[in-house]
């Protein structure tokens, strides 16, 4: 006699699979942002325990972020198709227990304002994140208890190829978005944003963007929010490699006279003043908070192209075109 289908198990697989897929893909899309969130946790653990989490794990934040994102998304797919049910069930249980600990810690200590579970796409308070993980824990707990009853939704011969192929695809996407830029930008400085308007007081009297400092109020005194401007972005000038510097140099050389150039960086003043001379780059670099720079561009270096304060283009340094190409693009856009 055929056993009756377990509808709650089916519901649990669908719910957990969809939530983990969404959460994982958002992390894959913005792997640098997830790594920044891990760095924040490492700093918090260090301050609260005195143990050097930031020194031990900080240098590995990007590989850790990539591994977690790929593993989380792959587990969701494994659960949905019914692949490696025992390993999948155990892995999901251990992962949700770990996530629940993190969100509980954030909620109780108020040390982290957002868990980063869904990146910048969906914001949760620490308590909302904790409740979300408790709900997931109930569903995953049931999946774990019923793991022997999980039935595949694909023919047996297709399970391994689909599982391996999807994991490889997710890993490739993670690497691609890390080397270049996220496919979807959920941050305040996305292409199309009117930066000038966002810095003005809104209906409630508060600007949409409050932490950006215009370069016209610095020693550079370039009004980047008016006219056509190429803004070079570098987290730390002193950390740039020769390939990144050469991309900056090519972007400035051959740039039409009608396009102004200014740089922004978190490097100290002494570096901002000496670095351009050392590398023969006639660009003034203005100070900008490192957190702001990370939100502006998910790359160690790159550039923005602005027209009257509107962000028309963003390039990571690997795709930063020569100045002549930027001029032709600007003229035709």
Buried (B, 14 or more C-beta within 10 A) or exposed (E): EEEEEBEEBEEBBEBBBEBBBBBBBBBBBBBBBBBBBBBBBBBBBBEEEEEEBBEEBBEEBBEBBBEBBBBBBBBBBBBBBBBBBEEBBEBBBEBBBEBBEBBBBBBEEEBBEBBBBBBBBEBBBBBBBBBBBEEBBEBBBBBBEBBEEBEBEBEEEBBEEBBEEBBEBBBEBBBEBBEBBBEBBBBBBBEEBBBBBBBEEEEEEEBBBEEBBBBBEBEBEBBBBBBBBBBBBBBBBEEBEEEBBBBBBBBBEEBBEEBBBBBBBBBEEEBBEEBBEEBEBEBBBBBBEEEBBBBBBBBBBBBBBBBEBBBBBBBBBBBBBBBBBBBEEBEEE
